[in-house]
C-alpha cells in the first residue's frame, strides 16, 4: 500500500485518484497549427492537454505566447491546459537562459490561461523557486520534471530526484528516462513503487521512454504513477501510445484491480 496522496484537482480533473489521467501534447509552431490540433482533440480522450510551448515559432515574444495560451484555453474549454517549455538540455527545442526561462513561465502562470505549469527542477535554483512561488500564488499547479534521454539512472538516484522535486513544493513530480534494457524498465518501475510507498505525499508521473518502455506508460498505475502521456496525431516523445488505445488499456487494468 502507498502513502496517503494529496490529489491535484484542475478544473474537473483529479490527478492522483482513480485511473491514471491521460495527458496529450500539442506541438504546433503557429497559431493556426495549434488551433487545428486543439480542434482535433474535441471529443477525444485527453484528460489534460500539454502545450509544448518550446515548439512555438515566436517563443521569444512573451506577449504572443500569453495570447496563444488564452486562445488555447478558450478552444479547450473544460479540459485543463498544462504549459511546458522544454529546453534542449532535457530533450526540447528551447535554448533559453535561466532568467528568460523563468520570466516566460511566470508570465504563463500569471496569465490566468493555464492550469498547470511544467518546471525543470534542475534549472537554476532561484529561477525554479520564483516560478513555483508565482504559480502557487495564482493557484496554478506545478509539475516539476526531469528527463534523461540517454540512460536510466540507478534506482536510488531516481527516487532522490523525485524527493527533491517534492521538497521544492511541486504539486506533481515527473521523471522520464531512457531504457537500454528490460532491466532498466524494471528499475524505473521499482523506483516509482518505492517513492509511492515510502516517500510520496503527492502524485507522481513516471515513464520509461521508447518502444522498450511502453509497458511503463500502460502499467504505471500498478506502481504508483498517476498520469501518462498519449498522442493524438504526432508524438512529442519516443514511445507515446495512441490516446484512444491507451484509454482502453488503462481501463482494462483498472477493472482488473
C-alpha positions, 0 to 999 in steps of 0.5 A: 500500500502507498502513502496517503496522496494529496490529489491535484484537482484542475478544473474537473480533473483529479490527478492522483485518484482513480485511473491514471489521467491521460495527458496529450501534447500539442506541438504546433509552431503557429497559431493556426497549427495549434488551433487545428490540433486543439480542434482535433482533440474535441471529443477525444480522450485527453484528460489534460492537454500539454502545450509544448510551448518550446515548439512555438515559432515566436517563443521569444515574444512573451506577449504572443505566447500569453495570447496563444495560451488564452486562445488555447484555453478558450478552444479547450474549454473544460479540459485543463491546459498544462504549459511546458517549455522544454529546453534542449538540455532535457530533450526540447527545442528551447535554448533559453537562459535561466532568467528568460526561462523563468520570466516566460513561465511566470508570465504563463502562470500569471496569465490566468490561461493555464492550469498547470505549469511544467518546471525543470527542477534542475534549472537554476535554483532561484529561477525554479523557486520564483516560478513555483512561488508565482504559480502557487500564488495564482493557484496554478499547479506545478509539475516539476520534471526531469528527463534523461534521454540517454540512460536510466539512472540507478534506482536510488538516484531516481527516487532522490530526484523525485524527493527533491522535486517534492521538497521544492513544493511541486504539486506533481513530480515527473521523471522520464528516462531512457531504457537500454534494457528490460532491466532498466524498465524494471528499475524505473518501475521499482523506483516509482513503487518505492517513492509511492510507498515510502516517500510520496505525499503527492502524485507522481508521473513516471515513464520509461521512454521508447518502444522498450518502455511502453509497458511503463506508460500502460502499467504505471498505475500498478506502481504508483504513477498517476498520469501518462502521456498519449498522442493524438496525431504526432508524438512529442516523445519516443514511445507515446501510445495512441490516446484512444488505445491507451484509454482502453488499456488503462481501463482494462487494468483498472477493472482488473484491480 
